[in-house]
Amino acid sequence: MRHLHPIVAAMLVGGLACAAGPPVGTQANDVRVLSSNGVKAVLEAVLPDMEDAVGRPLSIEFSTAASLKDRIAGGEAFDVAILTPALVDELVAQQRISSDSRLTFARSGVGVGARAGAPEADVSSTDTLKTTLLAARSVAMTADGQSRRASERAFEQLGIADVVQSTILFLGPGEGPRAVAAGEAELVLTLVSEIVSVPGLQLLGPFPDEVQSYVSFTAGASSGTGDPAAAGALLRFLQSPAVSAAARANGMEIVHP
């Protein structure tokens, strides 16, 4: 197993160190959002319109849903979180997220990415996906990302779980796509939404339906937010045509409430 990049490790340590409140540099007037990397490209695409709708600046931090959930459970301050449904439900049960604010708005399947300009290997069927994965010298995956579990289920279904272990590189949040774009790994398995937005990376395709798993994204307002109106405005904006268009442009599907 490959160790996390030192910069990524430092970021994780920094996140744990600020569990008592927002990080240094966040303005008091900002609406603080903790969001999964899976919707990063979507939120960045609509950020100016989203800030207009909310009426306040947004301070958004992206990481894996699992790591953000742990930080929220540990008491970190936030206004809105965008995680996976199960993790939001856990935080609702812990009274960290308001139960009546829960909103699932989009989902993404898992796909295969390669460096731009590399030969476009076929991943359109279970047979060709299996062949492509077995031929790869290295395959990057996020160590604690939701896509890891989906990919490992696919390995089991394809009957290659034991064979591919020697080629897997477990990396930190957001590092897999960038490693492939930089030529440090041959393939990346992650959410389609995390592949299509990375310069220097090409999407070979989503997993075939037979082995595909979808990761949904659910938003919720903090039970302790200092501005419920701003948090509510942000949640309403996530159902807007602008967000739906940005989600589709980044390989996602819309989930209607």
N, C-alpha and C positions, 0 to 999 in steps of 0.2 A: 504494500500500500504506500502510495506517495504521500509525503508530508505536505501540509498546507503551505502555500507561499508565505514568507515572513510578513509581507504587508497585510495579507488577509488575516493572519494570526493576530497581528497588532490591532486590526480593526475589530476582531471579535473580542479581544481583551478590553479594548476601549469601550465596546458596547456594554460589557458586563460591569465595568467600573462606573457607568453612569446610571445604574439601576434606580437611583433615588430620584431622577428627574431627567429633563431633556439635556442633550449634550451642549457643551460650550459652543457658542456661535448661533444657537437658535434664538431668535428674537421673541420677546415676551408676547408680542401680538400675533405670532405665527400660529396657524392651525397645524398641529404636528400629526403627520401620517406615517405609520409604519406599514410597509407594503412588501408583499412577496415580489421577488424578481420576475415572476411570471407575467405581471402586468406592467412592468417598468416602461416598456416602449409605448404602451397605450397611454399611461399617465403623462409621460413626457411630451407626447404629441398634442395633448389637450390642455397642458398646464396653464397657459394664459387664460383660456376660456374658463377653466375650472376656478382659477383665482377670481375672475370677474363674477362668477356665479356665487361663490362663497363670500366675496366681499372682503377678504383678508388674504395676506400672503400665506402660501403653504410651504411647510418644511417637510419634505418627504425623504424618508430613509428606506432603502431597499436592501433586502437580504433574503435568506430562505425563510419560508413560513414557520418552520419548526424553531429556528433560532429566535425569531421575533416573538413567537408565542411564549417561549421560556422567559424572555426579558419582561414581557408584559405580566406574566404570572409572578415574576420577582418584584413587581412594583414599579416598573418604569412608566413614566408619565407619557400620555399620548392623547390624541383626540379621536382619531379614526384609525382602525386597523383593517388591512385587506390581507386575509390569509385563506386557508382552505376551510370548507364547511365544518369538518370535524374539529379543527383547532379552535375555530370561533365558538363552537358549541362548548368546548371545554372552558373557554374563558367566560362564556355566559354563565356556566355552572359555578364558576369561581367569583361571579359578580364583578368581573373586570370589564365586561362588555354588556351593554344594555340589551336585553332579549328582544325588545320591540324594535330595535334598530337594524336587526340582521337582514342583509340583502345579498343574495347570490346573483351575479350579473353576467358572468362570462366563464368560458372553460377553454382549455387547450389540450390537444393531444400531444403525445410524445413523438419526436421525429429524430432523424439522423442528419447531422450537419458535417460538411467537409470544407476544406479550404477552397476559397474561390479560385477557379481555374484548374482544379484537380479533376481527373476523370470522373464523370458522373456515374457512380455505381448504382445499380438497380436495387431498390428496396421496396418495390411495389407489391411483392407477394411474400408469403412466409418463406418460400424456398430461396428467393433471391436475397431477402434480408439475412437469412441464415448464412448464405454464401458470402455476402459482403462482410458480415461481422467476423466470420471465421478467417477471412483473408486479411483483416485489418491488423497492422502491427501494434497499434495502440488506440484505445477508446476512452475518451474522457467522460466522466460523470461527476455530478455534484454529490459530495459525500453525504449530506443530510437533506438533499432536495427531495421533493415529492416525486420527481421523475425517476429517481433511483429505484424506488420500490416498483414503479411501473415497468422499468427496464428489466429488473431482475425477474419479475413475473414473466415477461416475454422470453427471457433466456430459458426459464424452466419449460415454458410451452414449446419452445423450439428444440429443446433437448440439448442445449449447449452450455448450460450453467457452469459446469465444471471446466469446460474447455476454455472459455473466454476469460476466466479469472486472472490468468497471467498477463492479459493485455489491458486490463482495466486500470485507469489512473483516477483515483478519487481526489477531487480538487475542491476548493472552497467556493463560496457563493459567487456565481457569475464568472468563475475562472475557466470553466470548460470551453465555452464558445471562443473566448479570447485565446486560449491555448492552441486551439485548432487553427484559428485565423493567423496566428503567429508561426505556425508550422511546428509546434511543440508536441502535437498529437495528431493522429490521422483522422479520427472521427470523434464526434461528440454526440451523446444521447441525452437529450433534454427536451423541455417543452418546445413545441414549434415556435411559440411566441418569443422564446429566448434565442432562437436561431436566426430568424428572418431579419432581425433588427441590427445584427452585428456586422460592421464593415469587414470585408475580407472573408466572409463566411457564406457558403451556399447551402440551401436546404436540399438534400437529396430526396427527401419525401417524408411523410408521416409513416408511422408503423402501419402495416396492413390491419384491416378491421379485426381479423382473427386474434391478434395479439395487442390491439390498441387499448390503452387506458386513458381516461380523461381526468384532468385535474381541474376542478371548479374553483372559482374565486369568490369569496364571500366577504363583504365589508360589514363593519359594525362600529358604533360609536362607543367610546369609553364611558363607563358608568360614572367616572369622575371628571369628565370634560368640563372645562371652565366656560365653554360656549356651546351649549347644545344646539343653538340656532345655526351656527356655522357648520357644526358637524352634520346636522340634518340637511343643510344646503348641499354639502359635498356628496352625501349619500344620494340625494335626488339627482344630482348631476351625473352620477354613475349610470343612471337609467336613460340618459339623454342620447339623441341621435349622433352627437359628436363622438361620444364614447363608443357607441355601437360601431360607427364607421372606422374609428381608429383600431378597435379590437379586430374587426374583420381584416383590415389592412395588415395586421400583424399575425394572421393565421389563427385567430381565435373564433369561437362560436359564441353567439349571444344566448344567454339564459334569461328568459323572461320571468319576472316574479309571478 
